Structure formats: structure tokens, C-alpha cells
Amino acid sequence: MARTWLITGASRGLGRRLTEAVLEAGDQVIATARSPEQLDDLVARHGGRIRAVALDVTDAAAAYRAVKEATDTFGSLDVVVNNAGYGNSAPIEEMAENDFRAQIETNLFGVVNVTRAALPVLRTQRSGVFVQFSSIGGRVGGTPGMGAYQTAKFAVEGFSEVLASEVAPFGVKVIIVEPGAFRTDWQGSSMEIRPVGPEYEQTVGAIHRYRRDTDGTQPGDPARAARIIADVVRDDDPPRRLLLGSDAVASARKAAEIRAAETEKWADVSRSADYPADERQPSRAAPMDIKASTGSAARDGLAAPPALPG
């Protein structure tokens, strides 16, 4: 049975390749972009199975209209892909405030806007999948020059974890996609690189040079990645986080090892923040039933969240 997709940022990069893969699989798609005319060739080739729609994801009202376009045109909405985004690389100290805020607006609040617009549809029909594009930088972080971008991606992952816990009882799934380096225009026209002052030449400047020298040789194949995503959304038990690319897997493993070692090294200090055993009070709260949740707590086999941080 054909599925209906809504894909943001569908005119280029992984969004474009995913749109092509979805259509090749026989599904139908609302493909959104700031410049939807860039999708005219797909519209001409696939006719009524694709509708190209103008969408600025920072406009919440426009996001609701795009969702309505999907249900009005195809009668349903099965997969929502939050892919639209861009990078702006500069040192945190040197990045203009409006540039920092603009990345948060697009890369984080754009995801929030489209997700909130689609939630009533997926919740009511009690099915569907959200595919939230993050980055390996949204799991690992620490890349010089990417302060605003990785701030947004870390936030997208936290937002998506909470979303997954909230919508699991409705049969709605959430997949966080964490790509590594792919041979798209992300390091080119989709990346704004600003001049760097001498103080940050050895850190941010080095990253800029590395990107320039490696662009076009990235190991990731966007067409293969798109087909993987198109297949994974059909799985009855998809991963919460989907790493894409061998470099992403290697980075995630290395980061996990470093964090585990640091946790163990400082565990006694961390535990010492508790009240002494003879001063602790028994909890009066009943255990929380999270069996229906597919969130990280349930996946880790916890009977209830060990803490509720702010």
C-alpha cells in the first residue's frame, strides 16, 4: 500500500534523494522547499504522486498549511521527514547574534513547527512515523565552528526523545537520523563559512580547510542513505537513532567509550552528591508505568525514570 510522505528541504541533498527514493518505491509525497520550482522535473516525471509546495519551516502557519495539503491531496499522512536545515560555521565568539538565532530558528524551531502541525493527524489516525534529521554532530558534538548548528541538533535529539515517549501510546514512531559526511552540497552551497580571526585559526580555521579539501570525497552515498531511510520506516521496530555512514558509526562508538570512561572515573564523586543513606526519605510516589513507551528509559529496561531533570 502506498504511503504518503511530507518531506521538508526536498529540493537538494539528502532531502532530494529521499524524495526520489520514495517516488521510485511507488509512494506519494508532499515535497516542500523554499523554491519548489527546483522540483519541477520530478513533478513532470511522476505526475500526481508528488506535489511541490513552498514552505519556510520557520513559519508555523505555513507548516499547518503544508500538512493540510497532504491530507487534502492524498487523504492521509504516514511519514513526516524534518530534513530542512543549513549550517553556518564561525567561532562562537565571532558569530553574529542574528546568525546564531537564525540557525536555531530553522534547524530547531523548524522541526518543532512541522512536528506540531502533523501531530494531530498522526495522533488521530494512531499511526505514522516522524523522521527527524539530526547529524552525528547532534550525538557527538564538539566540532569547532559549529556551535549554533550543533546546539540546534542536540536540541532536536532531546525534543525527539520526549516526542517519542509522548506519542508511543498512539502507535506513532520517531526515528532520529544521524548522518556522517555525505557527498551532497552541505559543505558547499548549504554551508555558510565566514572568515575567521587569527585567535581561532588553529581550530575553526583548520576545520574550514578540512571541509574545503575533502568536499567531493565524503564516504557517504546519499542515494544509498535515502533508500535505507525509505526501507527503515516500514520496519515494525525501527531504531530510535539511525546512524548513516561508516564515519558516523566510528564517531559514535568512540564518543561512547570516552563518556563511559569519564562516567566511571568520576562515579564516586557523582554519587557523593546524594544524602547519606541514613538521611534518605522513602518516596511516596507510585512507580510510573512506561511499558507503552518506546523512549530511552523503556529501551534500557527501567521500571520508571531514575530522575526528572529540568
BAVEXLO-775985 format. One record per residue (C-alpha): residue number from 0; residue in three letters; x negated, y, z. Coordinates in pm, whole numbers, plus 50000, padded with zeros to 5 digits. Example, Ala and Ser with C-alpha at 12.3 -4.5 7.8 and 13.67 -1.06 7.14 Angstrom:
2
    n  res      x      y      z
    0  Ala  48770  49550  50780
    1  Ser  48633  49894  50714
This chain:
310
    n  res      x      y      z
    0  Met  50000  50000  50000
    1  Ala  49866  50341  49901
    2  Arg  49766  50573  50182
    3  Thr  49796  50949  50194
    4  Trp  49481  51140  50289
    5  Leu  49419  51503  50375
    6  Ile  49052  51590  50326
    7  Thr  48905  51930  50411
    8  Gly  48594  52057  50237
    9  Ala  48676  51832  49942
   10  Ser  48505  52030  49668
   11  Arg  48144  51936  49741
   12  Gly  47910  51700  49919
   13  Leu  48046  51407  50117
   14  Gly  48395  51556  50103
   15  Arg  48393  51545  49724
   16  Arg  48254  51191  49716
   17  Leu  48513  51074  49968
   18  Thr  48792  51228  49762
   19  Glu  48664  51039  49457
   20  Ala  48640  50712  49652
   21  Val  48993  50749  49787
   22  Leu  49133  50806  49440
   23  Glu  48936  50516  49293
   24  Ala  49087  50294  49564
   25  Gly  49437  50387  49447
   26  Asp  49526  50615  49736
   27  Gln  49665  50969  49714
   28  Val  49512  51282  49859
   29  Ile  49567  51642  49953
   30  Ala  49219  51776  49878
   31  Thr  49156  52113  50037
   32  Ala  48884  52367  49971
   33  Arg  48828  52739  49978
   34  Ser  48804  52722  49598
   35  Pro  49040  52442  49490
   36  Glu  48972  52507  49121
   37  Gln  48648  52315  49175
   38  Leu  48868  52006  49192
   39  Asp  49040  52066  48858
   40  Asp  48854  51778  48692
   41  Leu  48987  51531  48949
   42  Val  49339  51668  48915
   43  Ala  49319  51626  48536
   44  Arg  49188  51271  48571
   45  His  49418  51142  48844
   46  Gly  49735  51342  48786
   47  Gly  49999  51316  49055
   48  Arg  49784  51129  49306
   49  Ile  49587  51440  49400
   50  Arg  49698  51786  49498
   51  Ala  49424  52050  49529
   52  Val  49514  52304  49797
   53  Ala  49339  52625  49904
   54  Leu  49253  52614  50273
   55  Asp  49036  52817  50506
   56  Val  49026  52591  50812
   57  Thr  48982  52889  51044
   58  Asp  49341  52989  50957
   59  Ala  49565  52781  51184
   60  Ala  49884  52871  50997
   61  Ala  49726  52761  50669
   62  Ala  49635  52427  50827
   63  Tyr  50002  52365  50911
   64  Arg  50096  52452  50553
   65  Ala  49841  52202  50418
   66  Val  49987  51927  50636
   67  Lys  50337  52017  50518
   68  Glu  50211  52000  50160
   69  Ala  50103  51641  50225
   70  Thr  50433  51528  50373
   71  Asp  50641  51719  50118
   72  Thr  50440  51585  49823
   73  Phe  50376  51225  49927
   74  Gly  50623  51168  50210
   75  Ser  50361  51063  50463
   76  Leu  50018  51136  50606
   77  Asp  49791  50848  50704
   78  Val  49432  50976  50723
   79  Val  49313  51324  50820
   80  Val  48949  51398  50741
   81  Asn  48794  51701  50909
   82  Asn  48491  51750  50688
   83  Ala  48477  52123  50610
   84  Gly  48175  52298  50757
   85  Tyr  47842  52464  50690
   86  Gly  47505  52527  50852
   87  Asn  47322  52849  50935
   88  Ser  46966  52796  51050
   89  Ala  46789  53054  51266
   90  Pro  46639  53071  51615
   91  Ile  46897  53116  51891
   92  Glu  46728  53438  52000
   93  Glu  46729  53583  51649
   94  Met  47069  53467  51519
   95  Ala  47324  53748  51498
   96  Glu  47622  53702  51729
   97  Asn  47870  53717  51441
   98  Asp  47676  53442  51257
   99  Phe  47682  53221  51566
  100  Arg  48055  53279  51621
  101  Ala  48134  53217  51253
  102  Gln  47980  52869  51271
  103  Ile  48179  52787  51584
  104  Glu  48497  52912  51416
  105  Thr  48452  52693  51109
  106  Asn  48272  52388  51244
  107  Leu  48467  52355  51571
  108  Phe  48790  52553  51561
  109  Gly  48849  52447  51201
  110  Val  48859  52088  51327
  111  Val  49086  52189  51615
  112  Asn  49325  52373  51381
  113  Val  49367  52090  51131
  114  Thr  49389  51826  51403
  115  Arg  49661  52014  51592
  116  Ala  49855  52071  51269
  117  Ala  49852  51700  51184
  118  Leu  49915  51565  51534
  119  Pro  50297  51595  51534
  120  Val  50316  51394  51211
  121  Leu  50085  51112  51318
  122  Arg  50229  51100  51670
  123  Thr  50587  51080  51543
  124  Gln  50514  50806  51290
  125  Arg  50298  50631  51555
  126  Ser  50014  50556  51318
  127  Gly  49726  50721  51140
  128  Val  49355  50794  51161
  129  Phe  49157  51110  51229
  130  Val  48810  51107  51071
  131  Gln  48606  51377  51242
  132  Phe  48281  51466  51067
  133  Ser  48006  51539  51315
  134  Ser  47637  51476  51250
  135  Ile  47356  51275  51401
  136  Gly  47273  51619  51543
  137  Gly  47605  51605  51728
  138  Arg  47482  51299  51918
  139  Val  47109  51367  51947
  140  Gly  47069  51744  51911
  141  Gly  46754  51943  51974
  142  Thr  46676  52045  51614
  143  Pro  46508  52389  51613
  144  Gly  46717  52646  51428
  145  Met  47040  52451  51459
  146  Gly  47166  52595  51787
  147  Ala  47504  52714  51658
  148  Tyr  47563  52416  51430
  149  Gln  47477  52153  51687
  150  Thr  47672  52338  51957
  151  Ala  47979  52301  51734
  152  Lys  47909  51935  51654
  153  Phe  47857  51838  52020
  154  Ala  48189  52010  52093
  155  Val  48362  51826  51807
  156  Glu  48249  51496  51959
  157  Gly  48378  51588  52305
  158  Phe  48704  51715  52159
  159  Ser  48744  51396  51957
  160  Glu  48678  51170  52257
  161  Val  48957  51342  52452
  162  Leu  49181  51331  52145
  163  Ala  49125  50956  52113
  164  Ser  49232  50897  52473
  165  Glu  49544  51109  52431
  166  Val  49668  50959  52104
  167  Ala  49583  50592  52161
  168  Pro  49930  50517  52308
  169  Phe  50081  50636  51978
  170  Gly  49874  50395  51767
  171  Val  49661  50679  51628
  172  Lys  49286  50615  51590
  173  Val  48990  50853  51592
  174  Ile  48657  50794  51416
  175  Ile  48363  51031  51468
  176  Val  48133  51017  51165
  177  Glu  47765  51089  51236
  178  Pro  47572  51115  50908
  179  Gly  47198  51136  50885
  180  Ala  47026  51301  50588
  181  Phe  47219  51259  50263
  182  Arg  47140  51371  49911
  183  Thr  47403  51644  49892
  184  Asp  47385  52023  49871
  185  Trp  47397  52054  50252
  186  Gln  47030  52155  50268
  187  Gly  47085  52375  49964
  188  Ser  47383  52600  49893
  189  Ser  47573  52481  50203
  190  Met  47289  52586  50434
  191  Glu  47210  52949  50512
  192  Ile  46843  52980  50605
  193  Arg  46731  53312  50750
  194  Pro  46375  53447  50773
  195  Val  46203  53352  51097
  196  Gly  45994  53579  51318
  197  Pro  45635  53478  51399
  198  Glu  45731  53362  51750
  199  Tyr  45937  53075  51606
  200  Glu  45730  52994  51300
  201  Gln  45591  52672  51452
  202  Thr  45935  52538  51548
  203  Val  46219  52675  51336
  204  Gly  45987  52770  51051
  205  Ala  45848  52416  51041
  206  Ile  46199  52274  51012
  207  His  46278  52513  50727
  208  Arg  45968  52400  50539
  209  Tyr  46051  52035  50603
  210  Arg  46401  52082  50462
  211  Arg  46267  52257  50155
  212  Asp  46008  51986  50092
  213  Thr  46243  51690  50145
  214  Asp  46557  51818  49973
  215  Gly  46648  51574  49698
  216  Thr  46466  51283  49861
  217  Gln  46705  51216  50150
  218  Pro  46764  50841  50204
  219  Gly  47143  50862  50231
  220  Asp  47360  50790  49925
  221  Pro  47680  50997  49953
  222  Ala  47876  50767  49720
  223  Arg  47798  50464  49936
  224  Ala  47884  50658  50252
  225  Ala  48218  50760  50104
  226  Arg  48309  50402  50019
  227  Ile  48216  50291  50371
  228  Ile  48448  50550  50526
  229  Ala  48730  50457  50288
  230  Asp  48692  50094  50399
  231  Val  48642  50153  50772
  232  Val  48966  50349  50817
  233  Arg  49156  50033  50719
  234  Asp  48996  49830  50998
  235  Asp  49223  49736  51287
  236  Asp  48946  49820  51536
  237  Pro  48725  50088  51381
  238  Pro  48421  50223  51566
  239  Arg  48462  50533  51777
  240  Arg  48134  50661  51636
  241  Leu  48024  50565  51286
  242  Leu  47656  50630  51219
  243  Leu  47576  50664  50849
  244  Gly  47223  50616  50721
  245  Ser  46918  50429  50850
  246  Asp  46769  50752  50983
  247  Ala  47082  50816  51188
  248  Val  47062  50467  51342
  249  Ala  46694  50513  51428
  250  Ser  46752  50857  51581
  251  Ala  47047  50736  51788
  252  Arg  46853  50438  51922
  253  Lys  46551  50649  52014
  254  Ala  46765  50909  52189
  255  Ala  46949  50638  52384
  256  Glu  46618  50490  52501
  257  Ile  46488  50829  52614
  258  Arg  46808  50915  52800
  259  Ala  46828  50574  52965
  260  Ala  46468  50606  53086
  261  Glu  46532  50956  53221
  262  Thr  46850  50843  53397
  263  Glu  46662  50560  53567
  264  Lys  46368  50782  53662
  265  Trp  46591  51035  53838
  266  Ala  46864  50797  53959
  267  Asp  46768  50816  54328
  268  Val  46767  51196  54317
  269  Ser  47104  51193  54141
  270  Arg  47258  50957  54398
  271  Ser  47129  51168  54685
  272  Ala  47386  51438  54597
  273  Asp  47664  51219  54747
  274  Tyr  47792  51241  55102
  275  Pro  47620  50984  55326
  276  Ala  47812  50656  55342
  277  Asp  47936  50720  55697
  278  Glu  48087  51056  55594
  279  Arg  48279  50944  55287
  280  Gln  48658  50953  55282
  281  Pro  48868  50683  55113
  282  Ser  49051  50801  54805
  283  Arg  49428  50833  54831
  284  Ala  49472  50828  54454
  285  Ala  49615  50520  54287
  286  Pro  49394  50363  54019
  287  Met  49461  50506  53674
  288  Asp  49595  50268  53412
  289  Ile  49398  50335  53097
  290  Lys  49448  49997  52933
  291  Ala  49617  50162  52637
  292  Ser  49323  50396  52585
  293  Thr  49055  50330  52331
  294  Gly  48840  50603  52483
  295  Ser  48486  50553  52607
  296  Ala  48600  50462  52959
  297  Ala  48813  50174  52833
  298  Arg  48541  50058  52595
  299  Asp  48296  50049  52886
  300  Gly  48535  49830  53086
  301  Leu  48611  50085  53356
  302  Ala  48934  50048  53553
  303  Ala  48952  50424  53599
  304  Pro  48736  50724  53511
  305  Pro  48448  50746  53760
  306  Ala  48467  51124  53756
  307  Leu  48670  51403  53605
  308  Pro  48416  51672  53513
  309  Gly  48532  52013  53402
